[in-house]
Amino acid sequence: MSLITDKARRSVLDEAERLRLLSSTERDLIRLVHEPGFSRWLDQIKSIGGCAHPIYLAGHTTTRDAITGEVLRHYDTSSEPGGRMPVRCRNRRETRCAPCSYLHAGDTFHLVRSGLLGGKGLSDGVRHHPRLFVTLTAPSFGAVHRASDADGGICRPRRDGGLCDHGRPLGCGQRHAETDSAVGQPLCRDCYDYPGHVLWHASAGKLWNRYCHMLRRHLATAAGITQTRLREHLAVSFAKVAECQQRGAVHFHAVIRLDGPGGPSSPPPLWATTDRLTDAVRSAHTFVEVRTPYSPATGERVIRWGEQFDVRPIRSEAFTESIAITDSAVAAYVAKYVSKSVGDSGGVDYRIQDFESIRLAPVNSHLRTLMATCWRLGGLPELGALNLRAWAHTLGYRGHVLTKSRQYSTTYEALRAVRADYQGGGRFALESREIVTESIWRYVGSGHSPAEAELAYGIAEDLAALRVIRKELMEDGTVSGCANIW
């Protein structure tokens, strides 16, 4: 009996030693797979695409017939693992959640594309309206290193004996690859206008709003009518995305469209042509400006667009003009950049809490200086309205990555509702009956444990791999665009 007891004791000790040698993630994985609801939890995480930071809710929802009171559908989380249900975090940033970022980019593609080709509740006639793809940039705040062009040109021609006021060369003379850490860095930090850069970012949203007003004014002037009566003749619709360059400066890509007075469903007047819209876009770019609050430290800055400015007409795929770009190309371009952030140019995608956080931020010295400038200027009472400290992580820029006018196209909410109905097999589509829905939900947690995070990451990778295979099969003609082979 003693021998059996000793063997059992040694077995327990050996098992404890093996567990001690496991990592915390491995121990958590053992716990997770032994949970009674593990299989259901896997199904839940698959249903939300392997979201990296899900939100857990608890509660119930009941759908009844409004007349008879018959229960048409009831769902309660009490039978789910842990009595809760995960939902997507919906973070658009690829650095935070790749699955939700991919989904958000897809929604953005359809949101922008429907405003160009129709669909999603818009008339197909919008494809015949005047439409432009406009790029607006920030001005130069100082010379920076640039990547070599396709012809292999050098960064900046070196000027013989040319030095700045601080004794540094005015040229570079080297060839930089796109991935070179020097690209976007100032040739001379002391010459670079860091306060101007930060204040331009803080005023960029106001500059865009003023630009839209100026555009409407110039359209009215070209038509010989007053600006107050322009809405009786046409409406200006737009969708705009902000992109951060390697120098840390934001620039905008915008789709601008002219509609009739009834919105997208009505054609604009005959005088509202693409050429007239182009002229108004260019003249508004030249004249629009805003001014920053006066400060003894920075003065009063005049905020304008940069000299780099591009306007291209948008044509349907049937047109092949060299100066034009297609509807789908514009939608794909905007969708690509909506999931990016300042972090993709070396910044951070979380708020800065104190000056010490700037010193420890994993960024290059140029972006760190921009953050520090935000923090210093944000402490000035006369610049307090700009909230520079709250937006130091975005280098002072405080606008949304994507904005659009109300009538440009559909909304994210509408796209999500359609997807939810599709994924539910149409069970929420009860248009033929008058229904009443009662729902009670509460927040009970968020995020993953170490093992859950590993499994969710694997699920997300598998789904991404399946999308690549599906795309290849569609390009080969093996499956149709609507086939669901998974």
BALUMLO-346272 format. One record per residue (C-alpha): residue in three letters; x, y, z. Coordinates in steps of 0.1 Angstrom, whole numbers, plus 5000, padded with zeros to 4 digits. Layout:
REM residues N
ALAXYZ ...
END
This chain:
REM residues 486
MET500050005000 SER502950235008 LEU504550164974 ILE501250254956 THR500950574976 ASP504550674968 LYS504050614931 ALA500850824932 ARG502651104951 ARG505551104926 SER503051114897 VAL501351414911 LEU504751584917 ASP505851504882 GLU502651654868 ALA503051964889 GLU506652004877 ARG505551974840 LEU502852234846 ARG505452464862 LEU507652434831 LEU504852534808 SER504452904798 SER501453104811 THR499853074776 GLU500252704775 ARG498652664810 ASP495852894800 LEU495352684768 ILE494952364790 ARG492352544811 LEU490552674781 VAL490152334762 HIS488852174794 GLU486052434797 PRO482652274791 GLY481652544765 PHE484952544746 SER483552414712 ARG480752674714 TRP483252944722 LEU485252854691 ASP482152884670 GLN481453234685 ILE484953354677 LYS484753214642 SER481453394637 ILE483153734645 GLY486153654622 GLY488753604650 CYS488353964663 ALA491454054683 HIS489554244711 PRO485854134712 ILE483254304734 TYR481354064756 LEU477654134763 ALA475053954784 GLY471253974781 HIS468453874758 THR466353994729 THR462753884721 THR460853964688 ARG457053934690 ASP454153984666 ALA452754324675 ILE449154204671 THR449053854685 GLY451953874709 GLU453353554694 VAL457153514701 LEU458853504667 ARG462353484680 HIS464053474713 TYR467753474722 ASP469353464756 THR473053444765 SER472353234796 SER473052914776 GLU476353054761 PRO479852994776 GLY480153214806 GLY476653344800 ARG477953604775 MET478153674738 PRO481153824719 VAL480654104693 ARG483254264671 CYS485254554684 ARG484854724650 ASN488254894653 ARG489255024618 ARG492955024625 GLU494854724611 THR497454754639 ARG494754694665 CYS492454434649 ALA493154304614 PRO489754114610 CYS487654414619 SER489954644599 TYR489454424569 LEU485654434573 HIS485654804578 ALA487754854546 GLY485254644527 ASP482354854540 THR484255164530 PHE484755024495 HIS481054974490 LEU480155304507 VAL482455494483 ARG481655284452 SER477855314457 GLY478355694455 LEU480055644421 LEU478055374405 GLY474755364424 GLY473255084444 LYS472855044481 GLY469755264479 LEU471255514454 SER470055564418 ASP472355434390 GLY472155774375 VAL474955904398 ARG477455744374 HIS476556014348 HIS476956304373 PRO480156514372 ARG482756344395 LEU486256434404 PHE489056264425 VAL490856544442 THR494156524463 LEU494856814487 THR498156824506 ALA499757004534 PRO502357274525 SER506057224530 PHE507357284565 GLY510957224556 ALA513057004532 VAL512856634540 HIS514556324525 ARG512556164497 ALA512455814482 SER514055774448 ASP511655784419 ALA511155504393 ASP514055644373 GLY516455604402 GLY516755984408 ILE518556104439 CYS516856244469 ARG517656614465 PRO520456744443 ARG523356864464 ARG524057234460 ASP527757314458 GLY528757464491 GLY525057524500 LEU524457524537 CYS521457634558 ASP521657884586 HIS522557604610 GLY525557484589 ARG523857174574 PRO523857084537 LEU520857204517 GLY520956884496 CYS521256514500 GLY522556354468 GLN521755994479 ARG519255744466 HIS516755624492 ALA514455324490 GLU510855344502 THR511755154534 ASP514755374542 SER514455514577 ALA515755854564 VAL512755904541 GLY510456174556 GLN513156304580 PRO514056674578 LEU517456764562 CYS517757014591 ARG515556984622 ASP516357334633 CYS515057474600 TYR511957254601 ASP508757444611 TYR507457204638 PRO504857464652 GLY503557524617 HIS503257154610 VAL501257094642 LEU499057404638 TRP498257304602 HIS497156964614 ALA494957114641 SER493357344615 ALA493057094587 GLY489357004594 LYS488357374595 LEU490357434563 TRP488357154546 ASN485057294558 ARG486057634545 TYR487157484512 CYS483657324507 HIS481957664513 MET484457824489 LEU483757564463 ARG480057624464 ARG480657994462 HIS482757964431 LEU480257734415 ALA477457984421 THR479658264407 ALA480358064376 ALA476658004370 GLY475758374376 ILE473558304407 THR473958384444 GLN475358134468 THR472158124488 ARG470258004457 LEU472757744446 ARG470957474465 GLU467857534443 HIS469957424413 LEU472457164426 ALA474056994456 VAL477756914462 SER478356574477 PHE481756434487 ALA483556154505 LYS487056224519 VAL489756014534 ALA492856134553 GLU496255964547 CYS499456024566 GLN502656074546 GLN506055954557 ARG506956304568 GLY504056284592 ALA501856524574 VAL498156444566 HIS496756494531 PHE493256434518 HIS491856224489 ALA488256334481 VAL485556224457 ILE483456534448 ARG480256484429 LEU477556724416 ASP473856624421 GLY470656794412 PRO468556984438 GLY466756654447 GLY470056484456 PRO471656174440 SER468356074423 SER468156404403 PRO470656514375 PRO472456844379 PRO471657134356 LEU473257124321 TRP475657404330 ALA477157194359 THR479757004338 THR482956824348 ASP485057104334 ARG483157374354 LEU483457164386 THR487257124378 ASP487657504375 ALA485757564407 VAL487857304426 ARG491057464414 SER490057824422 ALA488757734456 HIS492057564463 THR493957884455 PHE491858124476 VAL490757934507 GLU492557994540 VAL491958004578 ARG493858164606 THR494958014639 PRO494458184673 TYR497158444681 SER499858334705 PRO503058524714 ALA504858194709 THR503658124674 GLY502058444662 GLU498958414640 ARG499458144613 VAL497658154580 ILE496657794571 ARG496457704534 TRP496757404512 GLY500057294498 GLU501257344463 GLN500956974454 PHE497356944441 ASP495856694418 VAL492456674401 ARG491256384380 PRO487856314364 ILE486355974374 ARG485055764346 SER483255424345 GLU485255124335 ALA484155174299 PHE486355484296 THR490055464292 GLU491155824293 SER494755854306 ILE493956144329 ALA490855974343 ILE490555694369 THR487855434372 ASP485055414398 SER486355084413 ALA489955204414 VAL488855514435 ALA486855304459 ALA489655054464 TYR492155334470 VAL490055494496 ALA489255164513 LYS493055084514 TYR493855394534 VAL490855404557 SER492355114578 LYS495655294582 SER496655544609 VAL499455764620 GLY501055454634 ASP501655324599 SER503955624593 GLY505855554625 GLY503455714650 VAL501355554677 ASP497655474677 TYR496955534714 ARG496655864734 ILE499656024750 GLN499156064788 ASP502156274797 PHE505356414783 GLU507356104796 SER505155884773 ILE506456084743 ARG510056024753 LEU509355654755 ALA507155624724 PRO508455384697 VAL508855644670 ASN511655824652 SER513056154664 HIS511056354638 LEU507656224650 ARG508756244686 THR509456614681 LEU506056674665 MET504456504695 ALA506456714719 THR505557024700 CYS501856934704 TRP502356894741 ARG504157224746 LEU501757424725 GLY498857254741 GLY499857394774 LEU499457754762 PRO496057904773 GLU495558094740 LEU495757764720 GLY493657554745 ALA490757534721 LEU492857324697 ASN493157034722 LEU496756964710 ARG497656754740 ALA494656524735 TRP495756474699 ALA499556454703 HIS499456084692 THR498056194658 LEU500556484656 GLY497756734662 TYR495356614636 ARG491956564652 GLY489656484623 HIS488056154613 VAL489855934588 LEU486755924566 THR484056184563 LYS481256224538 SER478256444531 ARG474956324541 GLN473656244506 TYR476756104491 SER475855744496 THR474755484521 THR475955454557 TYR478055214577 GLU475055134599 ALA472955034568 LEU475754814554 ARG476154634588 ALA472354584590 VAL472354424556 ARG475254194565 ALA473654094598 ASP470454004579 TYR472453804553 GLN474453614579 GLY471253534598 GLY469753374567 GLY467153644564 ARG465553544598 PHE465453914608 ALA463654014576 LEU460054014589 GLU458754304567 SER455454124561 ARG454554134598 GLU454354414623 ILE456854334650 VAL457954454684 THR461454384697 GLU462454394734 SER466154384742 ILE468254414774 TRP472054404771 ARG474854494794 TYR478554504791 VAL480354234810 GLY483954234796 SER486254264767 GLY489454114752 HIS491053774753 SER493053574777 PRO496553474764 ALA495353134750 GLU492153284736 ALA494253554718 GLU496453284702 LEU493453084690 ALA491653394677 TYR494753494658 GLY494853154642 ILE491253174632 ALA491853514617 GLU494853384597 ASP492853094584 LEU490053314572 ALA492553554555 ALA494153254538 LEU490753134525 ARG490053474512 VAL493253464492 ILE492453124478 ARG488953234469 LYS490253544451 GLU492653334431 LEU489853094421 MET487653384411 GLU490353524390 ASP490853184373 GLY487153154367 THR486852844389 VAL484053004411 SER481653284404 GLY481753614423 CYS478653514443 ALA479653154451 ASN480153074487 ILE482352764487 TRP483352784523 
END
